[in-house]
Amino acid sequence: MSTTTTNKAAWLLTPKTTPLEIAPAPLPTPHKTEVVVQVHSVAINPADAAIQHLGVVLDAEHYPYILGFDIAGVVTAVGPSNKRFQPGDRVTALGIAYALRDTRYGAFQHYAVVDEPVLAKIPDSLGFNDACVLGAGLSTAADALFNRNAMALDFPKPGGNKPNGKTLLVWGGASSVGACAIQAAKAAGYTIAATASARNFDLLREIGAEYVFDYTSATVIEDVVDALKDKVEMAGIFCAIIDPAVLTQCAAISARLGGRKHVGTVRPPGFPPLENWPQDIEVSECNCCDVAKNEVGPKVWGSWLEAALADGSMKCRPRCEVVGKGLEGLQGALDLMFKGVSAKKLVVEIV
Ligand SMILES: NC(=O)c1ccc[n+]([C@@H]2O[C@H](COP(=O)([O-])OP(=O)(O)OC[C@H]3O[C@@H](n4cnc5c(N)ncnc54)[C@H](OP(=O)(O)O)[C@@H]3O)[C@@H](O)[C@H]2O)c1
C-alpha cells in the first residue's frame, strides 16, 4: 500500500481534446462511508470515449474533468462511517464522477474516491486487470434489472436463488452490460436466453445462457420466438444495446411471446421517448450511477458480488484485454474504444 502524498490524473481539459493531459491532481480524503482507492487497473467504457471524442454529457463548467468508471485497486484510506473496508483491502469499484460531475470520483487517476455502495472486496486469486471490468457493466445491468422503477426483477443472492421458472432474454449478451446482466439474473433464479454474434456463443454459455441466438441472422426474431413461444414463461427482455432499431426488434419479440411484456433498456433518463413504441409493452430506462444511492447498490455490490466473486459463480466477463500501461496508456485505449469492441473489455494497467 502506498503512503504517497501526491496524486496524478489524466485530465480532459476541454471538450473533444486529445490527448488527455497527465498532470497533478489533489490527493483526495474520504468523507463518511467513502474510501480512497489506489487505482491499479481501469477498464474503458463507451461513455468515456464518447464524452472525450464527441463532447457529450458535460457542460463547460465541468472541465477540466477526470474520466473513468471502472476501477480495481487497493484501499488506502477509509471514511469515518465506513465499517466494511480497511486500508489494504483489494477491491473492484464504480467511479461516479459522471453522476456527481466531481473529479474526485474519476477512475483515471492514481487515487480515486469510491463510496461503499459500489465497492466490493475481491478474492486474492483475482487479478486487478480482470477485476476492473465490472464497474459500469454490472451497475448498469443491476439498475436496469433490479431497480423497482425499471424491471424490478428478483435480486441475486449469494449461492444463487433456486430457479424460479421464468426466462429473461438478454439482447447483446456479449457486451459488457449484457454479460453482467446474464450472470446477475441467473444468480437471481432466472433462466437465460441471450443474443450475440455466433462467434460469442461459447461466452454466452460459459456465463449461464441456456438458449443462444445469433442477432446477425436475418431470421433472429423468428428464431427467438420459435424457440421460446409456449415453452417458457417470460420475465421480460433486457436489451443492452441502445440503438432504437434493436429495441424495436425486442418489442416485436415481446409482442409475440407470453408472460411479462417489458423491455428494459440501457437508455439513461432524459433520452427522447422511443417513436412508435407499442402501448402494451412496458419500457424502462436505467442509470448505472444510481446504484450508488438506491437499494440496488448494497444488494448487488454488497450482499451478492463479493460472495459470487469468491465462489467463482460471477466471472469477470467479457475478458480483459490489456492495451496500455500507466496514465499515458489511457488515450490509446480510449481511441480503440471509440472504434468499438466485440466481447472484450479494454483495460489499462495504471500501476
Ligand atoms: N444508462 C446507463 O447508465 C449506461 C451505463 C453504461 C453503459 N450504457 C450503455 O450500454 C450500452 C452497452 O455498453 P457496453 O459497455 O456493454 O457495450 P460494449 O461492451 O462496448 O458492446 C459491444 C458488444 O455489443 C454487441 N452488439 C452490438 N450490436 C448488437 C446488436 N444489434 N445485437 C446484439 N448485440 C450487439 C456486440 O456483440 P458481438 O461482439 O457478439 O457482435 C459487442 O460485443 C452502450 O450503449 C452504453 O452507452 C448505459
The ligand as a Gaussian input file, in Angstrom:
#p B3LYP/6-31G(d) Opt

LIG

0 1
 N      -27.742000       4.090000     -18.863000
 C      -26.539000       3.927000     -18.329000
 O      -26.293000       4.324000     -17.185000
 C      -25.457000       3.225000     -19.111000
 C      -24.251000       2.937000     -18.463000
 C      -23.268000       2.226000     -19.174000
 C      -23.493000       1.860000     -20.489000
 N      -24.658000       2.237000     -21.088000
 C      -24.878000       1.873000     -22.490000
 O      -24.982000       0.469000     -22.561000
 C      -24.583000       0.049000     -23.864000
 C      -23.698000      -1.159000     -23.729000
 O      -22.462000      -0.771000     -23.160000
 P      -21.296000      -1.836000     -23.091000
 O      -20.142000      -1.213000     -22.417000
 O      -21.853000      -3.086000     -22.571000
 O      -21.001000      -2.006000     -24.638000
 P      -19.879000      -2.896000     -25.369000
 O      -19.369000      -3.964000     -24.464000
 O      -18.900000      -1.977000     -25.990000
 O      -20.771000      -3.560000     -26.537000
 C      -20.134000      -4.273000     -27.542000
 C      -20.963000      -5.504000     -27.834000
 O      -22.238000      -5.128000     -28.370000
 C      -22.722000      -6.229000     -29.088000
 N      -23.698000      -5.774000     -30.101000
 C      -23.573000      -4.754000     -30.959000
 N      -24.696000      -4.632000     -31.713000
 C      -25.545000      -5.615000     -31.309000
 C      -26.857000      -5.996000     -31.685000
 N      -27.522000      -5.364000     -32.657000
 N      -27.427000      -7.023000     -31.029000
 C      -26.771000      -7.686000     -30.055000
 N      -25.516000      -7.381000     -29.658000
 C      -24.908000      -6.346000     -30.278000
 C      -21.507000      -6.839000     -29.761000
 O      -21.731000      -8.231000     -29.761000
 P      -20.915000      -9.226000     -30.728000
 O      -19.479000      -8.983000     -30.417000
 O      -21.398000     -10.585000     -30.315000
 O      -21.269000      -8.862000     -32.142000
 C      -20.330000      -6.400000     -28.860000
 O      -19.699000      -7.479000     -28.211000
 C      -23.914000       1.259000     -24.519000
 O      -24.813000       1.835000     -25.451000
 C      -23.691000       2.202000     -23.355000
 O      -23.684000       3.549000     -23.752000
 C      -25.647000       2.878000     -20.434000

